[in-house]
């Protein structure tokens, strides 16, 4: 099993706005193309704007979301 990454709100927003360098963009894209995971807090933050871009809404529907009370251990 490969590494899993919990994706931060700012990473999603910056990626969707094309703010990253090419190298960083490729790295984040490789994570997003595998098994993206966000927290319930990130979900709330991403969907909490008065206007949510369609790509953000689609992203939140697609990803795995870890609840507030969930603990993952190895």
N, C-alpha and C positions, 0 to 999 in steps of 0.2 A: 504494500500500500504506500502511495506517495505522500508527500507532505500536504497537510491541509492548512489553509490560511483563513483567519477571521478577518474580513475586509472592513476597514474603517469607513465611516461616512465620508470623510474628506477625500479618501482615495476614489470612491465612487463618483463624487461630484467633480473632482479634478480630472478624472479620466473622461467623464462625459463631456467636459469642456475642452478637452485636448490640451491640457496644460503640461503634461509630462514630456520629457525628452523622448526621443525615439527608443532608446534603450529601455527606459522606464516603462514606456507605453507597451512595448513588446512583452516585458516581464509581467505587467499587470494583466494584459490580454491573455497570456498563457495561464494565469491563475483563473481568470474569469471563464475561460473555455473548458476548464476541468470541472471542479465541484465548488463553485463559489458559496461561501458561508458568510452570513451577517448575523449580528445580534438583533434581538427584538428592539433594543434602543436605537440601533442604526436604522431599522425599518421605520420606526416612529420619526426619526430625524429626517429621513429621505422623503417621507410622505407628508410631513408636517407643514410644508410650504403652501401658500394659498394657491399657487400654480405649480403643478408637478409635471415636468416634461414626460411625454409618453415613453421615452426610452428608460427613464427611471422607474416608472410604473411597471413596465415589462420586466425590467431587471429584478425588482422586488418579487414579482410573481414567480420568477424562474429560480431564484436562489434558495438554498436551505437556510432556515432561520433558527437560531438557538434562542430558546426562551430565557427569561431573566433568571429563573431558578435552576436551569440546567447546568450541570457541571460535567465536563468531559475530562476523562483521565486516560492515560496511556495504558 
